[in-house]
Amino acid sequence: MTIYLVDIEQVTHTCPAWPDEPHPYDTRRSVIDVIPGGPCRTPVTIRCGNVTTTIACRRHEPAKRQCGACRAIVTERTITTRHLTEVRG
């Protein structure tokens, strides 16, 4: 499994339409670290006319049919939520 470690920063605001419910209007995700899963264990052979090639299963199969090395897991390390008034200072 390839593991992606991500930090998320959300900036919320309160608009006149929903004065009691602040909601995010800007979300930023930063990839902090990637731990590779290694080479594909079940490569797929594809054909186009007379040309045949082998590709990693992550490029062809849905997630539930991918091998363990090709599956991706996203782990959220930190989630920071700030209101617009905090961002402006």
N, C-alpha and C positions, 0 to 999 in steps of 0.2 A: 504494500500500500504506500502510495505517495501521500505524505502528510504535509499540509500547508498550515502554517501558524500565522494567524491574521489578527491585527488590531483594528478595531472599528471606532470611529469617532462620529457622533451624531450631533448636529446643531438643531435645536428645536426653536420654534417661535409660537406665539399666540396671535391668531388673527381675529378680527372682529366677528367673523362667522362662527367661530368656536372659542369664545373667551375663556371657558373653563377647561379646555383640553389643549395643552401645548402638544404639538406634533412635529416630527422631524421634517426638515425641508432640505437638509444637506447631510448626506452620509458619505463618509470616506473610509475606504478599506485599504490597509497597508499590509502587504505580504512581508512578514518578518523573517521567516525561515521556511525552507523547503527540505524535507527529508525524502529523498528519492526511494521508490519502491524496488528499483532494479529492473533488469530486462524482462520483457514479456515472456510468460511461461507457455502461452497458448497462441502463437502467432496465427493470423488468418491469411489464407492465400486468396487473392482477388485476381480476376481476369477482366481485360478489356480488349476484345478482339483476339489477336494472337499474342498479346503481351500478358505475361503472368508475373506477379510480384507478391511478396510476403510483407505484411504490415503488422504492427502491434495491435492486439485485440481492442485496446482503448480507442483506436481510431475508427473501428468498424462496428463493434458490438455495444448494445446498451449496457448500462452500469451493472445490472444484475447478472449479466453473462460474461463480464470481464474477469480475468484472472486476478489473483490477490496482488500481484505486483503492479497491475495497471489501474486498480481502483484508486480514487482520490478521496481523501478525508480532509475537511477543512475544520480546523480547531480555532475557536475564537479565544485569544489570549486575554485581551482586555476590551471592554466596551465602555466608552466614555460618552456621556450625554451632558451637553451644556446648553443653557438657554441663550438666545441671541443677545440678551443684555450682558451676559458674562463675557461673550466673545468681543463685543464692542468696547468693553472696558468701562 
